[in-house]
Amino acid sequence: MIDSKTRKVGNSAVITLTTEMLTIHDAKEGDTRFVVRGDDGTLSLMAHDTSVAEALATAEIVMDENRVLLQALA
């Protein structure tokens, strides 16, 4: 486990990724990452994948178009 502190920058809170973390994720400054919340509340850091981003954007459109139906099913 690698510790990382949260700090305030302007109106945001940031978590600094150490050089070790960047190496593990094969990432560099300026790369885009997804932060995904698991069912158990954990957060996972994932590489940006254009196809995933496009699928999520499409899902948002479908959910917006069918909001009333989806709320009734919930």
N, C-alpha and C positions, 0 to 999 in steps of 0.2 A: 504494500500500500504506500502511496506517495501522498504526503500532506501538501495542501495548498490552501492559502488563506484568502478570504474574501475581503476586498477593500473597496472603498468608495472612490469613484472617478466621475466628477461632475454630478449628474443626477442618476448615475448608474452604479451598480455593484459589479465588480469584475473578479474573476478567479484567474490568477496567473498560472500559465502552463510553463513548467520548467523545461529546460533543454532535454532532460530525460523523457518527459512526457511527450514532447514534440517528436523525439526520435522514435518512441514506441508507436506513435500514430503516423509515422512517416509524413510529418507535417512541417510546414514552415510558416513564418509570419505572413499574414495576408490570406492564407487558405481559409476556405469556408468549411465549417463543420456543422452537423446536425446534433442537437442535444435531444435525446429521446428519453421520455419518462417510462419506466417499467411499471407493471401492475403492482409491484411491491414498493414503489416509491423511489427506486434507484434511478440515477441518471446515467445514461451511456453517451459517450462521444463517438460519433460516426463520421466517416469521410463524406463529403458532399457528393451526391450522385444525381446527375441531371435527370435521369429517368425516374428516380424516386420523387424528386421535386415536381416533375411534370405530373406524375400520378397523384400526388397530394393536391396539386392545384386543380386537377380534374375532379377529384373527390369532393373538394370544397364547393365546386360549381354544382355538382349533383346534389350535395346536401342542402345547399341554398335553394335550389329549385324544388326540393321535396321536403322542406323543413316541416310543414304542417303534418304530412304523412309520417315522417320519422318521429315527431314528437308524440303522435297518437300511438305509434308502435312501442315507444319507450314506456 
